[in-house]
Amino acid sequence: MRRETLLVLLSFLCAGLMAQDPATMNKNQLLVKLKGAVPPEYFIADFSTHSRAGGGVWIEKKLSLRDNINLIRYDTSSISAEDLMHELQSFPDVESVTFDYFLEDRQDPNDPDVGEQWGIYAIQADKAWAMTQGGLTARGDTIVVAVLDSGFDILHEDIQENLWKNHGEIPGDGNDNDNNGYADDVYGWNFIADTPDHKPDQHGHSVAGIIGARGNNDKGVSGINWNIKLMLLETRMVSDIISAYEYIIEQRDRYNRSNGNAGAFVVATNASFGVNRIFCDQQPLWGQMYDRLGKVGILTAAAAANNAWDVDEVGDMPTTCPSDFLLTVLNTNTLDERYFGSAYGRQSIDMGAPGQNSFTTKPFNQYGAFNGNSAAAPHLAGAIALLYGIPCGNLGQNAVNQPEQTALKIREVLMTGVDLKPGLAEFTQSGGRLNVFNSMKLLMEECRDPKEVGSTFTLFPTLP
């Protein structure tokens, strides 16, 4: 099918017609303008007599009586799309002919600095936004990404509206209203200081902005998700990470068990941190958390070290952990090459993602550059969240009823959907760079055609 579409596109170019994205082409119907006052009924009878299609071509609709433009459909088993196009182009009564196309929404945010965010366009998030800008599943679940990092400015103009709020807590009353072990954890928890208060920090706030700075609000930048809820968790030690992961698992498990009436629909965590030169089996308690997160439906995007070494040989945490629910990235530049200062690993690193010279939020309503693998991971975490927002009720329902299997399906399409890059073949498992639009199309194909859905992606009826 894809090869056939490409051939049609190439024939368009040869005929001097404007090339369009084959994904938007409707090959089952054509727009035909007849010459002068040729009656469509006369034309279709004559064409059916003399064409290889025989009687398998008909007038579906008269689109313009004034200009004699008609919508033509045909029996796809009687003639190929290419042959029909060629015959129509050479038929004497036809003035012009083209395939019909689906329209694409042009979704570009009005944030003034979005042009600085080259990574968004590299992973084709701008094209994905025509389908979803994030925020909600088709079922209506509010999508949450948990960001574990060094600090955040919760008053920032481009972040404030996208903060996750724990609605089980009464702010400021000093009580643990939802009985999760944390009092007043309205916006997450600061595990460094053991307090609900968040401290502004350049690193953590930059990461959060790439994932979910508010889009289309006429301010600053746009995250991969225009609308998203960011759960903020400050961490500094391995012990903090384990506690934070436990907090996240509890929130998602409550959501699954209550069918969305409690907890939080966390789909991804971001790990722009690590420990150099140790392997996962040297940190088993930390490493085992990724499978536990996955059991409730959460994937983790983790960054490789900012050192030019092979993590398969020297070790790295958490990227050497074998969990299927851990997706790992190295830092790529604008040329789709591994940044020379990034670690790599043919076994341990899944893909590349834009990182170097990214542009994102900074504390106190500021914006600026952000570099390294720490900028690559949030591109992937944001992509995970954006995929959950596609208009597919089956996916939304599966995410709650079959969270583990759905997370694995998201992982699969992210790995399959990469743009293959020669410079990444020896450094990553997939040999490619993240492309969220490709992955989104793969998900939507399975949503449209239940026969092609694998055993890990059983479809359910869409909720009313």
C-alpha positions, 0 to 999 in steps of 0.5 A: 500500500505504501509503495503504491501511494509513493508511485502515485505521488511520483506520477503526480510530480511527473505530470506537473501536479503539486505533490501532497503528503500521501498520508492525506490522499483518498485514493478511492475517489477523484476530482474530475473537471470535464471540458465545456458542457460535456454531460457527466452522464454522457462522459461516464458512459463513454469512459466506461465503454473505452477504459480498462475499468469497464463499468467499475467507474461512476459519478458519486457527486456533482460538485460544481455544475458551473465548472463541471467538476465531479466526484468520481469513485471506482471499483478498486478491484477492477483497475489500479489507482495509477492506471485509472489516473493515467486513462482519465488524464488522456481521455478527450473529455477530461480537462483536469483530474486529481485525487481527493485529499483529506484536509489537515488542520494547521496547528501552530501555537502562537508562542513567540519563541516557538521558532527557537525550539528546533527539537519540536520540528525534528520529532515532527510534534508540529504535525502531530498537533494536527491530531492532538495537542495533549491533555486528555485521552479520548476517554476524558482522562487527564494525562499526567507526566511526573518530573523527578528533578532538582526544583521547579518554579511553580509560579512561572507564567508558562508552567503554572496552568499545566501543573498537576493538582492533587484534588484529594488534598485540602491546600494548607490545612496541614493534614494528609487528606488523601491518606497517602503519607504526605500532607498538603502535597498539592503539586507533588512533593519535594523529597529533598527537603521533605516538604510540599514546597518547591524550590526554583531550579534551572535544571528541573524547570528547563526539563518541565518546559520541554514536556509541558510548557503551556502551548498557544498562550501567546507566551514564551515557548510551547511544550511537546504537549500544549496541555498536560499536567506536570507532577513535580517531585524534587529528588537528589539521592537514590533514596529520593528516587525510590520514594518518588517512584513509590508516590507515583505508583500509588497515584496511578494504581489508585486511578486504575482501581477507581476507574479514574475517581481517585489518584492520577493518570500518570503515563510517563516519568522523566529521568534526566539524572543518573549515576555514572559507571555502575550497572543496574544490578549494582542498584537492584532496588532502584532498577526494579522500580521500572517494572513496578511502574510499568505494571500500573501503566507508566513508562520512563524516559531516561537520559544517557550520561553526558560523557562520550563512553559506551554505557554497555561497557562501563555502566550507567544508571538507569539506562542499563536497566533491562526493563521493557518499561524504560526508554533510553535516549542519547542527545542529538544535534540539529544534524541528527548526529550523536552529540560528541559529548553524549554516552551511547550503547548499542544495547542499552540506548534505545534511540536519539532525541533532540537535546543540544541547544534546546530552548525552554523555560527558565525560572522567574518567567525567563527562557533560554538554552538548555543542553545535554542528555537532560534535554533529550529525555523530556522530548521522549517523555513528552512524546509518550504523553502526547501519544495518549492524547490521540482520538482513539477511544480504544486506546483511552479505555485500554490505558485504564483496563490494560495499563501494562499492555498499553504502555508496552504498545506505546513503547513499541510504536515509539521504537518502530516510528523512529527516523532511521539515521546512519549516524545513530546505527552504531550508537543505539538499539533502534538506529534512529531518532525519535519521531512522535508523528510517525509513532502517532500514525502507527497507533492510529492505523491500529485504532482504525483496523482492529484486525491488525491489532496484536495480542497486547492491544485488545480493543474495547468499545468506546465509552459514551 
